[in-house]
Amino acid sequence: MPSVKNPNRLSKNRLAARAAKAKKANQKRADPAMQNKITKADKTRGARPGLLPTSGPRAAISAKKARKLEKKMGYALKRKMEAEGEAVMKDAPVVEEKVAQEEQDMEIQ
């Protein structure tokens, strides 16, 4: 039998070490100076600064997926505008350019 307080869970020291390790890794990943660098493992596979990978999070998306994302972003924008109270003016009268030009001419005189 181990002589510890609770053998069924990690000690406080281990938990603190794990948290510190995760924090350090996250800071490294979020560092703006590291954003454009290529990892050593990727370099061994032939990755270069101008080339994007064919898979993974930095891979270029296909045209089909890009269209789907455009639609989703459009719907999200529409929902946001409706939530803010901005509605599309479907029934508003269309002002012709001549009328607008005449109004500007009258203001000048």
MOPAC internal coordinates of N, CA, C and O (Angstrom, degrees):
PM7 1SCF
backbone

  N    0.0000 0     0.00 0     0.00 0    0    0    0
  C    1.4594 1     0.00 0     0.00 0    1    0    0
  C    1.5254 1   109.22 1     0.00 0    2    1    0
  O    1.2310 1   119.94 1   -53.57 1    3    2    1
  N    1.3348 1   117.72 1   126.43 1    3    2    1
  C    1.4675 1   118.96 1   179.26 1    5    3    2
  C    1.5296 1   111.09 1   -70.26 1    6    5    3
  O    1.2310 1   121.67 1   -34.91 1    7    6    5
  N    1.3058 1   114.41 1   145.09 1    7    6    5
  C    1.4683 1   118.86 1  -178.03 1    9    7    6
  C    1.5293 1   109.66 1   -94.97 1   10    9    7
  O    1.2310 1   121.12 1  -113.49 1   11   10    9
  N    1.3145 1   115.46 1    66.51 1   11   10    9
  C    1.4626 1   121.24 1   177.30 1   13   11   10
  C    1.5217 1   108.40 1  -126.40 1   14   13   11
  O    1.2310 1   120.89 1   -13.85 1   15   14   13
  N    1.3161 1   115.90 1   166.15 1   15   14   13
  C    1.4658 1   119.37 1  -177.21 1   17   15   14
  C    1.5262 1   111.34 1   -63.94 1   18   17   15
  O    1.2310 1   120.33 1   127.14 1   19   18   17
  N    1.3161 1   116.97 1   -52.86 1   19   18   17
  C    1.4643 1   120.28 1  -179.84 1   21   19   18
  C    1.5254 1   108.43 1  -137.71 1   22   21   19
  O    1.2310 1   119.82 1   -74.95 1   23   22   21
  N    1.3201 1   117.94 1   105.05 1   23   22   21
  C    1.4737 1   120.43 1  -177.10 1   25   23   22
  C    1.5299 1   113.71 1   -73.39 1   26   25   23
  O    1.2310 1   120.09 1   172.94 1   27   26   25
  N    1.3315 1   117.43 1    -7.06 1   27   26   25
  C    1.4629 1   120.37 1  -175.80 1   29   27   26
  C    1.5254 1   114.15 1   -91.52 1   30   29   27
  O    1.2310 1   119.95 1  -177.78 1   31   30   29
  N    1.3214 1   117.71 1     2.22 1   31   30   29
  C    1.4597 1   119.70 1   178.84 1   33   31   30
  C    1.5160 1   109.76 1  -145.15 1   34   33   31
  O    1.2310 1   121.01 1   -13.86 1   35   34   33
  N    1.3441 1   115.67 1   166.14 1   35   34   33
  C    1.4561 1   120.48 1  -179.73 1   37   35   34
  C    1.5249 1   110.40 1   -72.49 1   38   37   35
  O    1.2310 1   121.32 1   -29.30 1   39   38   37
  N    1.3187 1   115.09 1   150.70 1   39   38   37
  C    1.4607 1   119.84 1   178.40 1   41   39   38
  C    1.5287 1   110.11 1   -73.33 1   42   41   39
  O    1.2310 1   121.01 1   -14.34 1   43   42   41
  N    1.3262 1   115.68 1   165.66 1   43   42   41
  C    1.4688 1   120.29 1   178.93 1   45   43   42
  C    1.5211 1   110.76 1   -61.61 1   46   45   43
  O    1.2310 1   120.62 1   143.35 1   47   46   45
  N    1.3269 1   116.42 1   -36.65 1   47   46   45
  C    1.4657 1   119.93 1   179.49 1   49   47   46
  C    1.5248 1   110.91 1   -63.33 1   50   49   47
  O    1.2310 1   120.37 1   136.13 1   51   50   49
  N    1.3195 1   116.89 1   -43.87 1   51   50   49
  C    1.4656 1   120.93 1   179.82 1   53   51   50
  C    1.5298 1   110.30 1   -65.41 1   54   53   51
  O    1.2310 1   120.55 1   137.88 1   55   54   53
  N    1.3452 1   116.56 1   -42.12 1   55   54   53
  C    1.4670 1   119.74 1   178.94 1   57   55   54
  C    1.5222 1   111.11 1   -62.81 1   58   57   55
  O    1.2310 1   120.48 1   137.70 1   59   58   57
  N    1.3324 1   116.69 1   -42.30 1   59   58   57
  C    1.4633 1   120.83 1   179.34 1   61   59   58
  C    1.5221 1   110.55 1   -64.95 1   62   61   59
  O    1.2310 1   120.52 1   139.15 1   63   62   61
  N    1.3330 1   116.61 1   -40.85 1   63   62   61
  C    1.4606 1   120.72 1   179.49 1   65   63   62
  C    1.5244 1   110.60 1   -64.73 1   66   65   63
  O    1.2310 1   120.55 1   138.47 1   67   66   65
  N    1.3322 1   116.56 1   -41.53 1   67   66   65
  C    1.4647 1   120.70 1   179.24 1   69   67   66
  C    1.5340 1   110.67 1   -63.97 1   70   69   67
  O    1.2310 1   120.42 1   137.14 1   71   70   69
  N    1.3378 1   116.81 1   -42.86 1   71   70   69
  C    1.4631 1   120.97 1   179.61 1   73   71   70
  C    1.5283 1   110.90 1   -64.57 1   74   73   71
  O    1.2310 1   120.59 1   138.72 1   75   74   73
  N    1.3316 1   116.48 1   -41.28 1   75   74   73
  C    1.4653 1   120.31 1   179.69 1   77   75   74
  C    1.5261 1   110.66 1   -64.88 1   78   77   75
  O    1.2310 1   120.83 1   139.96 1   79   78   77
  N    1.3235 1   116.02 1   -40.04 1   79   78   77
  C    1.4663 1   120.86 1   179.43 1   81   79   78
  C    1.5342 1   110.31 1   -64.14 1   82   81   79
  O    1.2310 1   120.51 1   135.89 1   83   82   81
  N    1.3355 1   116.64 1   -44.11 1   83   82   81
  C    1.4620 1   120.78 1   179.42 1   85   83   82
  C    1.5260 1   110.77 1   -65.20 1   86   85   83
  O    1.2310 1   120.51 1   139.55 1   87   86   85
  N    1.3360 1   116.63 1   -40.45 1   87   86   85
  C    1.4638 1   120.87 1   179.70 1   89   87   86
  C    1.5231 1   110.67 1   -62.60 1   90   89   87
  O    1.2310 1   121.01 1   136.60 1   91   90   89
  N    1.3240 1   115.68 1   -43.40 1   91   90   89
  C    1.4641 1   120.73 1  -179.89 1   93   91   90
  C    1.5338 1   110.45 1   -63.48 1   94   93   91
  O    1.2310 1   120.62 1   137.19 1   95   94   93
  N    1.3249 1   116.42 1   -42.81 1   95   94   93
  C    1.4674 1   120.58 1   179.68 1   97   95   94
  C    1.5293 1   110.75 1   -64.29 1   98   97   95
  O    1.2310 1   120.40 1   138.67 1   99   98   97
  N    1.3374 1   116.85 1   -41.33 1   99   98   97
  C    1.4681 1   120.48 1   179.25 1  101   99   98
  C    1.5205 1   111.45 1   -65.51 1  102  101   99
  O    1.2310 1   120.42 1   140.63 1  103  102  101
  N    1.3277 1   116.80 1   -39.37 1  103  102  101
  C    1.4618 1   119.92 1   178.44 1  105  103  102
  C    1.5214 1   110.51 1   -64.32 1  106  105  103
  O    1.2310 1   120.80 1   139.62 1  107  106  105
  N    1.3148 1   116.07 1   -40.38 1  107  106  105
  C    1.4638 1   120.63 1   178.79 1  109  107  106
  C    1.5293 1   110.28 1   -62.81 1  110  109  107
  O    1.2310 1   121.08 1   137.11 1  111  110  109
  N    1.3261 1   115.54 1   -42.89 1  111  110  109
  C    1.4603 1   121.03 1  -177.37 1  113  111  110
  C    1.5280 1   111.26 1   -68.29 1  114  113  111
  O    1.2310 1   120.14 1   144.68 1  115  114  113
  N    1.3339 1   117.35 1   -35.32 1  115  114  113
  C    1.4609 1   121.39 1  -176.39 1  117  115  114
  C    1.5214 1   112.93 1   -87.29 1  118  117  115
  O    1.2310 1   119.62 1   173.76 1  119  118  117
  N    1.3147 1   118.32 1    -6.24 1  119  118  117
  C    1.4608 1   121.67 1  -177.26 1  121  119  118
  C    1.5268 1   109.96 1   -64.00 1  122  121  119
  O    1.2310 1   119.41 1   -56.16 1  123  122  121
  N    1.3481 1   118.73 1   123.84 1  123  122  121
  C    1.4725 1   120.18 1  -178.01 1  125  123  122
  C    1.5229 1   113.34 1   -63.45 1  126  125  123
  O    1.2310 1   120.18 1   152.48 1  127  126  125
  N    1.3265 1   117.27 1   -27.52 1  127  126  125
  C    1.4637 1   119.78 1   179.38 1  129  127  126
  C    1.5248 1   110.95 1   -69.11 1  130  129  127
  O    1.2310 1   120.59 1   154.73 1  131  130  129
  N    1.3250 1   116.49 1   -25.27 1  131  130  129
  C    1.4608 1   120.45 1  -178.05 1  133  131  130
  C    1.5275 1   112.47 1   -90.33 1  134  133  131
  O    1.2310 1   119.92 1   174.41 1  135  134  133
  N    1.3191 1   117.76 1    -5.59 1  135  134  133
  C    1.4578 1   120.16 1  -175.26 1  137  135  134
  C    1.5262 1   112.43 1   -62.23 1  138  137  135
  O    1.2310 1   120.06 1   141.87 1  139  138  137
  N    1.3293 1   117.50 1   -38.13 1  139  138  137
  C    1.4599 1   120.52 1  -175.32 1  141  139  138
  C    1.5215 1   112.94 1   -94.60 1  142  141  139
  O    1.2310 1   120.36 1   176.71 1  143  142  141
  N    1.3243 1   116.92 1    -3.29 1  143  142  141
  C    1.4605 1   119.25 1  -179.50 1  145  143  142
  C    1.5210 1   110.31 1   -81.37 1  146  145  143
  O    1.2310 1   121.27 1   -27.15 1  147  146  145
  N    1.3045 1   115.17 1   152.85 1  147  146  145
  C    1.4548 1   121.07 1   179.50 1  149  147  146
  C    1.5194 1   107.94 1  -108.14 1  150  149  147
  O    1.2310 1   120.75 1   -46.06 1  151  150  149
  N    1.3164 1   116.18 1   133.94 1  151  150  149
  C    1.4595 1   119.73 1  -177.35 1  153  151  150
  C    1.5246 1   110.46 1   -68.00 1  154  153  151
  O    1.2310 1   121.58 1   -21.73 1  155  154  153
  N    1.3219 1   114.59 1   158.27 1  155  154  153
  C    1.4600 1   120.18 1  -177.65 1  157  155  154
  C    1.5290 1   110.68 1   -62.52 1  158  157  155
  O    1.2310 1   120.91 1   140.99 1  159  158  157
  N    1.3338 1   115.86 1   -39.01 1  159  158  157
  C    1.4630 1   119.79 1   179.87 1  161  159  158
  C    1.5268 1   110.83 1   -62.99 1  162  161  159
  O    1.2310 1   120.50 1   140.65 1  163  162  161
  N    1.3361 1   116.64 1   -39.35 1  163  162  161
  C    1.4662 1   119.78 1   178.59 1  165  163  162
  C    1.5261 1   111.25 1   -68.74 1  166  165  163
  O    1.2310 1   120.40 1   143.90 1  167  166  165
  N    1.3323 1   116.83 1   -36.10 1  167  166  165
  C    1.4661 1   119.96 1   179.00 1  169  167  166
  C    1.5220 1   111.05 1   -62.73 1  170  169  167
  O    1.2310 1   120.59 1   142.21 1  171  170  169
  N    1.3290 1   116.48 1   -37.79 1  171  170  169
  C    1.4676 1   119.05 1   179.81 1  173  171  170
  C    1.5216 1   110.85 1   -65.73 1  174  173  171
  O    1.2310 1   120.22 1   155.28 1  175  174  173
  N    1.3223 1   117.19 1   -24.72 1  175  174  173
  C    1.4664 1   120.60 1   178.12 1  177  175  174
  C    1.5140 1   112.15 1   -90.09 1  178  177  175
  O    1.2310 1   119.87 1  -177.82 1  179  178  177
  N    1.3476 1   117.86 1     2.18 1  179  178  177
  C    1.4563 1   120.55 1   174.60 1  181  179  178
  C    1.5103 1   115.26 1    98.52 1  182  181  179
  O    1.2310 1   119.53 1  -167.61 1  183  182  181
  N    1.3299 1   118.50 1    12.39 1  183  182  181
  C    1.4621 1   120.16 1   179.46 1  185  183  182
  C    1.5229 1   109.94 1   -72.62 1  186  185  183
  O    1.2310 1   120.40 1   -39.28 1  187  186  185
  N    1.3323 1   116.85 1   140.72 1  187  186  185
  C    1.4564 1   122.99 1   178.32 1  189  187  186
  C    1.5303 1   108.53 1  -132.28 1  190  189  187
  O    1.2310 1   119.43 1   -16.90 1  191  190  189
  N    1.3292 1   118.70 1   163.10 1  191  190  189
  C    1.4725 1   120.17 1  -175.50 1  193  191  190
  C    1.5276 1   115.55 1   -54.23 1  194  193  191
  O    1.2310 1   119.30 1   142.10 1  195  194  193
  N    1.3112 1   118.95 1   -37.90 1  195  194  193
  C    1.4611 1   120.40 1  -177.49 1  197  195  194
  C    1.5101 1   114.41 1   -83.67 1  198  197  195
  O    1.2310 1   119.93 1   165.55 1  199  198  197
  N    1.3182 1   117.75 1   -14.45 1  199  198  197
  C    1.4576 1   121.26 1  -174.78 1  201  199  198
  C    1.5219 1   110.71 1   -97.31 1  202  201  199
  O    1.2310 1   120.50 1   -46.61 1  203  202  201
  N    1.3245 1   116.64 1   133.39 1  203  202  201
  C    1.4519 1   120.95 1   175.47 1  205  203  202
  C    1.5230 1   109.17 1   -97.89 1  206  205  203
  O    1.2310 1   120.00 1   -29.63 1  207  206  205
  N    1.3127 1   117.61 1   150.37 1  207  206  205
  C    1.4667 1   119.88 1   179.69 1  209  207  206
  C    1.5253 1   111.41 1   -70.36 1  210  209  207
  O    1.2310 1   120.93 1   -17.93 1  211  210  209
  N    1.3308 1   115.83 1   162.07 1  211  210  209
  C    1.4612 1   120.40 1   179.18 1  213  211  210
  C    1.5165 1   111.46 1   -91.28 1  214  213  211
  O    1.2310 1   120.19 1   171.64 1  215  214  213
  N    1.3259 1   117.25 1    -8.36 1  215  214  213
  C    1.4563 1   120.44 1   176.83 1  217  215  214
  C    1.5160 1   108.68 1  -145.73 1  218  217  215
  O    1.2310 1   121.09 1   -12.30 1  219  218  217
  N    1.3154 1   115.51 1   167.70 1  219  218  217
  C    1.4611 1   119.98 1   179.86 1  221  219  218
  C    1.5160 1   111.86 1    95.43 1  222  221  219
  O    1.2310 1   120.35 1     3.11 1  223  222  221
  N    1.3237 1   116.93 1  -176.89 1  223  222  221
  C    1.4647 1   120.24 1  -174.13 1  225  223  222
  C    1.5200 1   114.49 1   -69.21 1  226  225  223
  O    1.2310 1   119.41 1   155.59 1  227  226  225
  N    1.3240 1   118.72 1   -24.41 1  227  226  225
  C    1.4686 1   120.53 1  -178.37 1  229  227  226
  C    1.5222 1   112.98 1   -96.63 1  230  229  227
  O    1.2310 1   120.20 1  -173.10 1  231  230  229
  N    1.3139 1   117.23 1     6.90 1  231  230  229
  C    1.4610 1   120.46 1  -178.98 1  233  231  230
  C    1.5253 1   110.08 1   -71.57 1  234  233  231
  O    1.2310 1   121.07 1   -30.60 1  235  234  233
  N    1.3277 1   115.55 1   149.40 1  235  234  233
  C    1.4640 1   120.44 1   176.97 1  237  235  234
  C    1.5217 1   108.53 1   -68.63 1  238  237  235
  O    1.2310 1   120.22 1   -41.25 1  239  238  237
  N    1.3366 1   117.19 1   138.75 1  239  238  237
  C    1.4598 1   119.47 1  -179.25 1  241  239  238
  C    1.5206 1   109.53 1   -86.10 1  242  241  239
  O    1.2310 1   121.49 1   -27.26 1  243  242  241
  N    1.3269 1   114.76 1   152.74 1  243  242  241
  C    1.4586 1   119.66 1  -178.49 1  245  243  242
  C    1.5249 1   109.88 1   -73.27 1  246  245  243
  O    1.2310 1   120.64 1   -15.37 1  247  246  245
  N    1.3225 1   116.39 1   164.63 1  247  246  245
  C    1.4637 1   121.49 1  -179.49 1  249  247  246
  C    1.5256 1   110.52 1   -63.53 1  250  249  247
  O    1.2310 1   120.57 1   142.55 1  251  250  249
  N    1.3309 1   116.51 1   -37.45 1  251  250  249
  C    1.4633 1   120.63 1  -179.73 1  253  251  250
  C    1.5269 1   110.29 1   -63.94 1  254  253  251
  O    1.2310 1   121.20 1   134.15 1  255  254  253
  N    1.3366 1   115.31 1   -45.85 1  255  254  253
  C    1.4602 1   119.37 1  -179.79 1  257  255  254
  C    1.5288 1   110.48 1   -67.25 1  258  257  255
  O    1.2310 1   120.21 1   145.63 1  259  258  257
  N    1.3308 1   117.20 1   -34.37 1  259  258  257
  C    1.4658 1   120.77 1   178.58 1  261  259  258
  C    1.5281 1   110.24 1   -63.89 1  262  261  259
  O    1.2310 1   120.41 1   138.96 1  263  262  261
  N    1.3388 1   116.82 1   -41.04 1  263  262  261
  C    1.4696 1   120.22 1   178.08 1  265  263  262
  C    1.5238 1   110.67 1   -63.23 1  266  265  263
  O    1.2310 1   120.98 1   137.22 1  267  266  265
  N    1.3420 1   115.73 1   -42.78 1  267  266  265
  C    1.4638 1   119.76 1   179.51 1  269  267  266
  C    1.5279 1   110.45 1   -62.64 1  270  269  267
  O    1.2310 1   120.54 1   138.05 1  271  270  269
  N    1.3300 1   116.58 1   -41.95 1  271  270  269
  C    1.4621 1   120.15 1   179.33 1  273  271  270
  C    1.5237 1   111.02 1   -65.08 1  274  273  271
  O    1.2310 1   120.32 1   142.21 1  275  274  273
  N    1.3470 1   116.99 1   -37.79 1  275  274  273
  C    1.4700 1   120.64 1   177.28 1  277  275  274
  C    1.5233 1   110.21 1   -59.92 1  278  277  275
  O    1.2310 1   121.11 1   135.23 1  279  278  277
  N    1.3473 1   115.49 1   -44.77 1  279  278  277
  C    1.4609 1   119.71 1   179.36 1  281  279  278
  C    1.5209 1   110.19 1   -61.46 1  282  281  279
  O    1.2310 1   120.79 1   132.97 1  283  282  281
  N    1.3384 1   116.09 1   -47.03 1  283  282  281
  C    1.4644 1   120.15 1  -178.25 1  285  283  282
  C    1.5260 1   111.18 1   -61.49 1  286  285  283
  O    1.2310 1   120.46 1   138.95 1  287  286  285
  N    1.3312 1   116.72 1   -41.05 1  287  286  285
  C    1.4624 1   119.88 1   179.62 1  289  287  286
  C    1.5267 1   110.39 1   -66.69 1  290  289  287
  O    1.2310 1   120.60 1   142.70 1  291  290  289
  N    1.3338 1   116.46 1   -37.30 1  291  290  289
  C    1.4596 1   120.23 1   177.44 1  293  291  290
  C    1.5159 1   111.84 1   -63.59 1  294  293  291
  O    1.2310 1   120.77 1   135.94 1  295  294  293
  N    1.3374 1   116.13 1   -44.06 1  295  294  293
  C    1.4618 1   120.11 1   178.37 1  297  295  294
  C    1.5244 1   110.77 1   -63.96 1  298  297  295
  O    1.2310 1   120.57 1   139.50 1  299  298  297
  N    1.3210 1   116.51 1   -40.50 1  299  298  297
  C    1.4648 1   120.45 1   179.41 1  301  299  298
  C    1.5259 1   110.47 1   -63.44 1  302  301  299
  O    1.2310 1   120.51 1   138.84 1  303  302  301
  N    1.3318 1   116.62 1   -41.16 1  303  302  301
  C    1.4660 1   120.78 1   178.44 1  305  303  302
  C    1.5283 1   110.57 1   -64.50 1  306  305  303
  O    1.2310 1   120.93 1   140.10 1  307  306  305
  N    1.3268 1   115.82 1   -39.90 1  307  306  305
  C    1.4578 1   120.80 1   178.88 1  309  307  306
  C    1.5289 1   110.73 1   -63.14 1  310  309  307
  O    1.2310 1   120.69 1   135.64 1  311  310  309
  N    1.3499 1   116.28 1   -44.36 1  311  310  309
  C    1.4640 1   120.37 1   177.82 1  313  311  310
  C    1.5227 1   111.03 1   -61.83 1  314  313  311
  O    1.2310 1   120.86 1   139.11 1  315  314  313
  N    1.3265 1   115.95 1   -40.89 1  315  314  313
  C    1.4663 1   120.51 1  -179.91 1  317  315  314
  C    1.5262 1   110.56 1   -63.43 1  318  317  315
  O    1.2310 1   120.61 1   135.94 1  319  318  317
  N    1.3370 1   116.45 1   -44.06 1  319  318  317
  C    1.4629 1   120.36 1  -179.82 1  321  319  318
  C    1.5230 1   110.87 1   -64.48 1  322  321  319
  O    1.2310 1   120.28 1   140.18 1  323  322  321
  N    1.3385 1   117.08 1   -39.82 1  323  322  321
  C    1.4604 1   120.28 1   178.65 1  325  323  322
  C    1.5237 1   110.59 1   -65.85 1  326  325  323
  O    1.2310 1   120.44 1   142.68 1  327  326  325
  N    1.3240 1   116.77 1   -37.32 1  327  326  325
  C    1.4612 1   120.45 1   179.26 1  329  327  326
  C    1.5263 1   111.03 1   -66.94 1  330  329  327
  O    1.2310 1   120.56 1   145.17 1  331  330  329
  N    1.3245 1   116.54 1   -34.83 1  331  330  329
  C    1.4653 1   120.66 1   179.43 1  333  331  330
  C    1.5238 1   111.91 1   -79.92 1  334  333  331
  O    1.2310 1   120.28 1   167.54 1  335  334  333
  N    1.3175 1   117.08 1   -12.46 1  335  334  333
  C    1.4547 1   120.01 1   178.63 1  337  335  334
  C    1.5108 1   113.89 1    98.12 1  338  337  335
  O    1.2310 1   119.81 1  -178.98 1  339  338  337
  N    1.3070 1   117.97 1     1.02 1  339  338  337
  C    1.4610 1   120.66 1   177.54 1  341  339  338
  C    1.5218 1   108.31 1   -84.14 1  342  341  339
  O    1.2310 1   120.69 1   -63.45 1  343  342  341
  N    1.3078 1   116.28 1   116.55 1  343  342  341
  C    1.4583 1   120.13 1  -179.23 1  345  343  342
  C    1.5208 1   109.42 1  -111.54 1  346  345  343
  O    1.2310 1   121.16 1   -24.92 1  347  346  345
  N    1.3173 1   115.39 1   155.08 1  347  346  345
  C    1.4598 1   120.17 1   176.85 1  349  347  346
  C    1.5220 1   107.76 1   -74.05 1  350  349  347
  O    1.2310 1   120.24 1   -50.48 1  351  350  349
  N    1.3165 1   117.14 1   129.52 1  351  350  349
  C    1.4590 1   121.63 1  -177.73 1  353  351  350
  C    1.5280 1   108.65 1   -84.92 1  354  353  351
  O    1.2310 1   120.80 1   -86.42 1  355  354  353
  N    1.3154 1   116.08 1    93.58 1  355  354  353
  C    1.4594 1   120.69 1  -177.76 1  357  355  354
  C    1.5277 1   111.59 1   -84.33 1  358  357  355
  O    1.2310 1   120.37 1   145.78 1  359  358  357
  N    1.3464 1   116.89 1   -34.22 1  359  358  357
  C    1.4600 1   120.83 1  -174.64 1  361  359  358
  C    1.5251 1   113.31 1   -95.00 1  362  361  359
  O    1.2310 1   119.57 1  -178.33 1  363  362  361
  N    1.3021 1   118.42 1     1.67 1  363  362  361
  C    1.4640 1   120.85 1  -177.19 1  365  363  362
  C    1.5236 1   109.98 1   -68.81 1  366  365  363
  O    1.2310 1   120.43 1   -40.74 1  367  366  365
  N    1.3381 1   116.78 1   139.26 1  367  366  365
  C    1.4724 1   118.87 1   179.26 1  369  367  366
  C    1.5275 1   110.72 1   -70.29 1  370  369  367
  O    1.2310 1   121.24 1   -36.55 1  371  370  369
  N    1.3126 1   115.22 1   143.45 1  371  370  369
  C    1.4544 1   121.09 1   179.77 1  373  371  370
  C    1.5225 1   108.30 1   -86.61 1  374  373  371
  O    1.2310 1   120.26 1   -57.63 1  375  374  373
  N    1.3147 1   117.10 1   122.37 1  375  374  373
  C    1.4646 1   121.67 1   179.84 1  377  375  374
  C    1.5173 1   107.88 1   -86.65 1  378  377  375
  O    1.2310 1   121.08 1   -54.92 1  379  378  377
  N    1.3313 1   115.55 1   125.08 1  379  378  377
  C    1.4577 1   119.20 1  -179.12 1  381  379  378
  C    1.5168 1   110.13 1   -77.45 1  382  381  379
  O    1.2310 1   120.81 1   -22.37 1  383  382  381
  N    1.3123 1   116.05 1   157.63 1  383  382  381
  C    1.4602 1   120.61 1  -176.47 1  385  383  382
  C    1.5245 1   112.05 1   -66.50 1  386  385  383
  O    1.2310 1   119.81 1   144.31 1  387  386  385
  N    1.3433 1   117.96 1   -35.69 1  387  386  385
  C    1.4666 1   120.73 1  -178.94 1  389  387  386
  C    1.5273 1   110.29 1   -62.04 1  390  389  387
  O    1.2310 1   120.76 1   134.88 1  391  390  389
  N    1.3244 1   116.16 1   -45.12 1  391  390  389
  C    1.4608 1   120.63 1  -178.65 1  393  391  390
  C    1.5231 1   109.54 1   -63.63 1  394  393  391
  O    1.2310 1   120.36 1   137.15 1  395  394  393
  N    1.3126 1   116.92 1   -42.85 1  395  394  393
  C    1.4590 1   120.76 1   179.47 1  397  395  394
  C    1.5200 1   110.48 1   -64.88 1  398  397  395
  O    1.2310 1   120.24 1   140.53 1  399  398  397
  N    1.3357 1   117.15 1   -39.47 1  399  398  397
  C    1.4661 1   121.58 1   179.54 1  401  399  398
  C    1.5272 1   110.38 1   -65.64 1  402  401  399
  O    1.2310 1   119.97 1   137.82 1  403  402  401
  N    1.3540 1   117.66 1   -42.18 1  403  402  401
  C    1.4605 1   121.56 1   178.87 1  405  403  402
  C    1.5262 1   111.04 1   -62.48 1  406  405  403
  O    1.2310 1   120.33 1   140.95 1  407  406  405
  N    1.3282 1   116.98 1   -39.05 1  407  406  405
  C    1.4612 1   120.68 1   178.80 1  409  407  406
  C    1.5225 1   110.51 1   -63.78 1  410  409  407
  O    1.2310 1   120.34 1   140.38 1  411  410  409
  N    1.3161 1   116.96 1   -39.62 1  411  410  409
  C    1.4604 1   120.24 1   179.17 1  413  411  410
  C    1.5328 1   110.48 1   -67.25 1  414  413  411
  O    1.2310 1   120.40 1   140.58 1  415  414  413
  N    1.3448 1   116.84 1   -39.42 1  415  414  413
  C    1.4646 1   120.78 1   178.93 1  417  415  414
  C    1.5279 1   110.74 1   -63.00 1  418  417  415
  O    1.2310 1   120.45 1   140.67 1  419  418  417
  N    1.3288 1   116.74 1   -39.33 1  419  418  417
  C    1.4604 1   120.52 1  -179.73 1  421  419  418
  C    1.5281 1   110.75 1   -67.41 1  422  421  419
  O    1.2310 1   120.28 1   144.08 1  423  422  421
  N    1.3203 1   117.08 1   -35.92 1  423  422  421
  C    1.4616 1   120.56 1   179.47 1  425  423  422
  C    1.5210 1   110.87 1   -67.16 1  426  425  423
  O    1.2310 1   120.07 1   144.19 1  427  426  425
  N    1.3158 1   117.47 1   -35.81 1  427  426  425
  C    1.4636 1   121.69 1  -178.71 1  429  427  426
  C    1.5229 1   110.33 1   -66.99 1  430  429  427
  O    1.2310 1   119.60 1   138.23 1  431  430  429
  N    1.3577 1   118.37 1   -41.77 1  431  430  429
  C    1.4707 1   122.12 1  -177.75 1  433  431  430
  C    1.4647 1   108.93 1   -75.14 1  434  433  431
  O    1.2310 1   120.10 1   180.00 1  435  434  433

